[in-house]
Amino acid sequence: MTRSPFPDNFLWGAATAAYQIEGSPLADGAGPSIWQRFCHDPRLMAAPGDTGDIACDHYNRMESDVALMKQLGLQAYRFSTGWGRILPEGVGRVNQKGLDFYDRLVDTLLAHDIEPLLTLHHWDLPAALDDRGGWLNRDSADWFAEYADILYRALDGRVKKWVTLNEPWVITDGGYLHGALAPGHRNMFEAPIATHNLMRAHGRAVQAYRATGAHEIGLVVNIEPKYPASDSIEDIAATARAHAYMNRQYLEPALLGRYPDKELKEIFGPAWPQWPAEDMAEICQKLDFIGINYYTRAVVRADPAQWPQRASPVPQNATHTTTGWEVYPPAMTDMLVWFRDSFGNIPLYITENGAAFYDPPQAGPDGIDDPLRCDYLRSHISAVGEAIRQGVDVRGYMAWSLLDNLEWSLGYSKRFGIVHVDYESQQRTPKRSAHLYSEIIRTNGANLA
């Protein structure tokens, strides 16, 4: 067998998010989140009527779902905790039954020799805190640190890899700038404030972990490599803006203690503030790793009408997923090498990577054949291997997603899972991509060569 580029201790797993799979959002004393509110407003959802009330019913099927993970050979499971399950009002009173669910989940994972990777916040801010301004309130950093500390004290040691925030860019861009995601705002002046308070919350949560935790903590960002559509000055400048807005806006404050101010001022104009130096020092904390979520690239051209970046993507003649994203594996290697060259060889985990393609609502007698997803996984994992060959310190890969689930405002219309979910019966059926991934894990990637 050809030698694999993946080191012997490479961590193979899959990822999910609490609101997308758990269901039972108000069970056992939990408080509502902004996503429960958003989903129940048909004016906001692209798929009106789809909610997370049942989702994959993971809250009631956790033990069998973990057994399925073991059956597939997963070595790690990245999941998020529901802030409102643990703190129904966002702060103050702890809901012990909610905390107990995650306590049982962690113990069940460990009993199956699956390492937990816990994400503290994957977009489901408690509704009670949104009523107090949400991420526009500077107190949000204190709220988040309080919530994080409760989980550290309960689970650290059994959980050895922690993530503060998942994709703060999506929270801000979708939730505060374009209104496509919860809480559904559209305000250029709010977006930088939400960004900054998210990053302050990240910094405060890392500080809290250093005070009580004994293992590893990091940040997860989504990266979309940007390529200019031409060598014109305008397209190159537009690409630089798009790159700063999506890829540098959160990494640079976390790792370098500064924002890419030049480009962000060009984008936001008077809406981009000058932030205090003490805030930047609070944000820039030592991290043990960075998690990167990668799905696609963008070829960018200048577009004065495109708000706010004055840049827009150029469609490419290529395979696209049902979310409209181009399949382009070389960008994954490019992105990982860019990260190493820009920030040093910080340990990296691919914390999400996957694709939505059409799958039928019910599995047939022969299961689910998903050749496009198989090809996506095979080619993108190979691209990670190429980055490792080039010296990038990638230590693990989490497929998105373990299960078909609620794709946020798109509802149940997009299936990312390597395991098919029949939403009527809640039957789980591993797709051909799951069997492929199991073999990749078994051979530590050697079967890709």
Order of alpha helices (4+ residues) and beta strands (2+ residues): beta-alpha-alpha-alpha-beta-alpha-alpha-beta-alpha-alpha-beta-alpha-alpha-beta-beta-alpha-alpha-alpha-alpha-beta-beta-beta-alpha-beta-alpha-beta-beta-beta-alpha
